[in-house]
């Protein structure tokens, strides 16, 4: 049985006014016989009738969204290189079936003649979850949605659903009024400019639109269509837990980014709204909101999406600039690059959407360089806890408040619906929302503690008793910059209760969840880690560690990142560290040592240039391990961490950090001059010489290499002597004449 699209290739070229009708008739008469999957046709995809022969005209498989291939390829009939351009011409038409013959078909042909690809339903379509998913995918792929508005259309459930889904996904949308609707223009279209195309006449019951009205429609499409371009990079965050609520905030943030409030578009910084109860603490949902906006907006940016995480130990700006340059060059440049150079490389790929997440005050200068490296048409979204960071970076600040009661209840119901027993009544959920002040993380944590919904009221009473009696232990927030905590802090009570539940489970099951949760405090703040690292810190097998991590994640005390790694929120990290320190310095020191030994072994495993890139995700935890070794005077541990991570630091552009670490390791070596200590000193000097060479300080590189060479010659290390002599030979052309003559004499 021949595939249906092969029939299209046999159609002789026809005049534009006949081609669409012939194809539609052929499909209608033959689909019951020629079906690719033996199911009734559900959608049709009509392309410009001006194509002769119509080699791009195709019919996709039933249930497959236009623009979607099997796998993840472009729309059928296009090559991967054509996908972005095709999206810039594909129009999704939302209309009531009753309006199709009278209003829709008459301007479909004109749109096709203008070069647009038009997608609309040609056959009866049944609703359901599958249809919803198809609409979602189609809206993400189409260049724009045309919403044909009539009194009939505004009564149809699926038409309204398509409108609202387009608004939710920020899909470009052009409402077209083709019949008077009075004051029934939908509220959800309030910020959207419509086009009025009421036909002045009809022919055989079909509308004949005025040329001026159609020109206005084309102008609106050209203004709103997603632009074509070549995708540079796509770092759209993967979806994790279901995103709940915040629809109002998403729409407001979108309008602020695009200047739809009458202002010019500027970088937008999402900050926490400061209130006495929150005291500037994190966990209010800034990153989650920004990531959801990026997921919804991402498909409309032809250049792609860049997501840059900063945090307390951010990567050096130069390392990020080189990585961004590598997106355009295919590999990272070895030399330093300026923001101007990076901006030139990124330009020309189409509009970019860039999220720079979790900016701290000390990081403002570096982020300013990153913003300067972006093309003028890039949309930039920042998240930070600090108002002055947004002001310094010239960003329009959007204050994010706590969850509304409606959104908070929706969140709780979503998280509790899979627990044992029926959902608690709304009044109890409202009480919990009020007790926790609508704090998103606190609600997540409390919901994670519930094992049986029947005991929800007991949990609520215990939490309320703790809050009102003042019997809440203060949390030792040891991280620099953390706000002071007072005894009225509702999040502290939620964390205490969460920890108490772990202890209760440990007593019942003989586990060690509470102690292991506390030991997670030795990891770097908000840095991802894998199962092997947790196993090393806990001193258990990886299989057991994985079970513990899954259990903690189930209690909302950890977040899986989707790649076999886990991340702990800054509040949870601070709480865990405080609990660990309650066990005394011995407990903290032992866990921190196991942490540092694990990352030293990992650095030694991946020290070579070929493998050093594998260490880059571990930089924050390597930094934490180095800090531990330095603070404890552990010279051997510090030496291994620093020496074996030096290639990774150079690869990441972290040259200043590399010099600091190497200098610290050199200064920590014991004063005794045994052979091993002398060899280590020479190796560290050789590594410092390499960094000096890379920054162009030729004389310093020559001096350090000479000192290392002298030591290796005295130790009889022929291999190292040969290596250092080779480095000195490479330096010779860059040195002053006197030094060059000295090298030649040597």
Buried (B, 14 or more C-beta within 10 A) or exposed (E): EEEBBEBBEEBEEBEBEEBBEEBBEBBEEBBEEBBBEEEEBBBBBBBBBEBEEBEBBBBBBBEBBBBBBEEEEBBBBBEEEBBBBBBBBBBBBBBBBEBBEBBBBBBBBBBBEBEBBBBBBBBEEEEEEEBBEBBBBBBBBBBBBBBBBBEBBBEBEBBBBBBBBBBBBBBBBBBBBBBEBEEEBBEBBEEBEBBEBEBEEEEEEEBEBEEEBBEBBBEBBEEBBBBBBBBBBBBBBEEEEEBBBBBEBBBBBBBBBBEBEEEEBBBBBBBBEEEEBBBBBBBBBBBBBBBBBBBBBBBBBBBBBBBBBBBBBBBBBBBBBBBBBBBBEEEBBEEBBBBEBBBBBBBEBBBBBBBBBBBBEEBBEBBBBBBBBBBEEBBBBBBBBBBEBBEBBEBBBBEBEBBBBEBBBBBBBBBBEEBEEEBBEEEBBBBBBEBBBBBBBBBBBBBBBBBEBEBBEEBBEBBBEBBEEEEBBEBBBEBEEBBEBEEBBBBBBBBBBBBBBBEEBBEEEEBBBBBBBBBBBBBBBBBBBBBBBBBBBBEBEBEBBBBBBEBBBEBBBBBBBEEEBBBBBBBBBBBBBBBBBEBEEEBBEBBBBBBBBBBBBBBEEBBEEEEBBEBBBBBBBBBBBBBBBBEBEBBBBBBBBBBBBBBBBBBBBBBEBBBBBBEBBBEBBEEEEEEEBBBBBBBBBBBBBBBBBBEEBBEBBBBBBBBBBEBBBEBEBEEBBEBBBEBBEEBBEBBEEEBBEBBEEE
